[in-house]
Amino acid sequence: MFTDSGTIGLTIVLIVLIAFVLVVLVKSVRIIPQARAGVVERLGKYQRTLLPGLTILIPFVDRLLPLLDLREQVVSFPPQPVITEDNLVVSIDTVVYFQVTDARAATYEIANYIQAVEQLTTTTLRNVVGGLNLEEALTSRDQINGQLRGVLDDATGRWGIRVSRVELKAIDPPHSIQDSMEKQMRAERDRRAAILTAEGTKQSQILTAEGQRQAAILAAEGDAKAAILRADGESQAIQKVFDAIHKGNPTQKLLAYQYLQTLPKLAEGNSNKLWIIPSEVGEALKGIGNVLGAQENEAGHADSPATGEETHPPQVH
């Protein structure tokens, strides 16, 4: 019976020892992941900073603080009201990119570095934007980002933090100012559209007038050339007719006959109500009469008897 009690007691002691050894091993052996860092305190005092890899601690003497992330972190802060130089309240959202470079300083130099960065960003933003009016604040984001980054980087350097970038995510002016700005932009767009429309109409009218002028010039030149060509053609035709008449050596009878044939053409047309016969018509008729009279005399001589006596017309007393 005593033997059984001793065996049970020994078993319990072995179990306790095994548990103790396991606890000691757990507390002694630590593995630090990549891009992480750990601060070790020995008896409450900073002892060393653990880098990624396997490390051995002294159980119940060394204490490992929560690991710090060494990667670049992005923190978006809630909108902050900022008063501009022209006394307008704008709401600004900021985004800060930072990285822990010294785990010891980030642990002992500042209690909460994320909250510290947020508050420092807010105060610096108010100082920077407070010296700008609304239009400058809306159009000078790069300048504001650069000033914020410089101030934050200088202030957070002793905290073991490096601020790489600061971006203004949004700048929201009051609704009344937004309405005024929209009206102003709409009026500016309407003005530009009116100017462009007027310029287009002006250019169109100029091009149309220029085209009409060129067309009129070309038409006038065409009419002039056509008139010259017609005049040259008529001149050549008249010259040819004149040459043909002189070469044919026409008689007085032919000329008179052609003249009479031309007279009816003067009366052609519906608008010819009155036409005047030239004085040359009498001369032409006289020539024709002489020609016809000469023909009748010749015919009379041919019909008279060949007695050699002359016939005389009867005399009227």
Secondary structure, 3 states (H helix, E strand, C coil): CHHHHHHHHHHHHHHHHHHHHHHHHHHHEEEECCCEEEEEEECCEEEEEECCEEEECCCCCEEECCCEECCCEEEEEEEEEEECCCCCEEEEEEEEEEEECCHHHHHHCCCCHHHHHHHHHHHHHHHHHCCCCHHHHHHCHHHHHHHHHHHHHHHHHHHCEEEEEEEEEEEECCHHHHHHHHHHHHHHHHHHHHHHHHHHHHHHHHHHHHHHHHHHHHHHHHHHHHHHHHHHHHHHHHHHHHHHHHHHCCCHHHHHHHHHHHHHHHHCCCCCCCCCCCCHHHHHHHHHHHHHHHHHHHHHHHHCCCCCCCCCCCCCC
